Each structure stands twice: as C-alpha cells, then as structure tokens.
Amino acid sequence: MKVLIIEDEPLAAERLKKVLRDINSSIEVIHILDTVKSSVKWFSENEVPQLVFMDIQLADGLSFEIFEKTTINAPVIFTTAYDEYALKAFKVNSIDYILKPIDEESLRAAFQKYETLIPQPQVQESLLERVGVAMQMLTKKYKERFVTKVGEHLRFIDVDEVLYFFSADKITFCITKDNRKHILDFTLDQLDGLVDPSRFCRINRKYIVSIGAITDVISHTNSRLKLVLKTNDDNDVIVARERVQTFKDWLDR
C-alpha cells in the first residue's frame, strides 16, 4: 500500500512512518510533506496514493486548504493534536482521525475502519463534504485571545477587540478598537489559520482585516479594490487581484 504523510513536525512524521512499518511491512510511505503549498504542488504532479495521513494544522495554514486548491481522490485519515471533544462530531464523517501522540493501537483501529469503508464508492465521493464538516467543527478552535508583552507585564487581547493585523519590517502587529498597536508572536501566514475566516479576511501579504475595520471599499486599478480602514492612514491598503473574489464573497455572507 502506498501512503502519503502530510505532517509539519519531523519527529511526529518519523514516528508515524515507524508505526506504519511495524503494523505492516508492505506499507510504503512514498513521501512526507510539511506545508499546504508543497502538498498542493505534489498532488498536481503525482499519482494519487492509496491513503493519506494528514495533520490538521500545518506551518502555513490548515490542511483543509489543500482540498480547496487541488483535487484529492484518496481517502484521508486525519492526525491531530486537538482534543477529542472538538473532533467527536466529525469523526463519523471521515475515514478516521488519530489523536497525537500516535500509538499503534489507534493506528490499527484506523486501518481497520479504512479497510471496512474503502470498498464503498461514497467514501471517496463524499470526501470534500466531510472536510467541510470538519472545518465547521474546527471553528470552536480558532483563537479567542492573544497574549502580548508590555515591559515586564503580559497583556491579554480579546479577538473581538482586533480591527486588523498587519506586517511591517518582519514584525506582526494587531490594531485594536482603542487604536492601540500590539506586537504579536505570529506571522500573518500563521494567523491566517488561527483566526475565524468568517470574521477575518486575508486581503494581501501585509493585511488581515475584520469586517468591523472597513469604512469604505473603492474600485482600484487592475480590477483590484482599495480599502479605507478605521484608525489607519495607509493609502495603499489594496486587496490583491487574486483575492478580490474571495474578499467579495466574504463581504456578502
């Protein structure tokens, strides 16, 4: 059996590979990928594996984004560090999931479920639907607050108070409703997978904005859009052309 692993933690990937080999020596791990971007590229250039083990949160976003950017006609077993309660509702809608740290007993149970379900055509046909259900469940796991250091003190920032996030000089900031700027220990790419996409939208490489931050949307050159944000004097808050349709759909929810 040819198996693909998508996992951004090298030790976790190697452990999974070892346990798979211990379970069945005929299992061949054909590749290990660690990002959404590399996974999308791999699926566009290679034959579909028989089974995919996929971690939910990767370095550059949630693994569910892979399904949005390419076609995957292989069954998936999710691996995750999230607690079992949050995943319980969508367990029946996927082949299976395994809670980290992965042990042989959990892996054997997942394979047994795979062998039972895989002959049924609807397993592969409904894969994207199951992923959608999983994404809905994960909304409970989006960030609710951030911690930032001010001198010798720690400050808590409620996500409800954030107008937008932006990056400058390789530093990530958030601007809150009281017009204060806070330094965060996250990149924008990381934040893009941590904040609720129904509340925040990535508009370009520099900005993630909330709906409450926008005071005006103006047509701009090359089919782009220009935004006017609260407490922001930047005249170049532009929605990238490749993100315009996503942004419009986000506004129209």
HUFEN-V942891 format. One line per field, one symbol per residue. ss: DSSP state (H for helix, E for strand, C for the rest). psi: psi as a letter, one per 30 degrees, with the letter a starting at -180 (. if undefined). burial: # if it has 9 or more other ideal C-beta (glycine too) atoms within 8 Angstrom, else .. Layout:
BEGIN
ss=???
psi=???
burial=???
END
This chain:
BEGIN
ss=CEEEEECCCHHHHHHHHHHHHHHCCCCEEEEEECCHHHHHHHHHHCCCCCEEEEECEECCEECHHHHHHCCCCCEEEEEECCCHHHHHHHHCCCCEEEECCCCHHHHHHHHHHHHHHCCCCHHHHCHHHHHHHHHHHHHHHCCCEEEEEECCEEEEEEHHHEEEEEEECCEEEEEECCCCEEEECCCHHHHHHHCCCCCEEECCCCEEEEHHHEEEEEECHHHCEEEEECCCCCCCCEECHHHHHHHHHHHCC
psi=kkkkkjkfjeeeeeeeeeeeeeejffkjjflklgleeeeeeefffllklfkkkjkejlegakfffeffflkjgklkjkklglleeffefgefglellkklkkleeeeeeeeeeefeeffkefeefgeeeeeeeeeeefffglkfllklkjbglkkkjkeffkelklkkhgkklkklfghkkkkkhlleeeefffljfffkkjfaffkklleffkfkkkkllhglkkkkkkgkgkghjkjkeffeeeeeeeeg.
burial=..#####....##.###.###.#...#.#..#####.###.##.....#.########.########..#.#.#######.#...##..##.#######..#...######.##..##....##..#..##.###.###..#...#.#......#.#.#..######....#####.....###.#.######.#....#####..####..##.....#...#######.#....####..##..#..#...
END
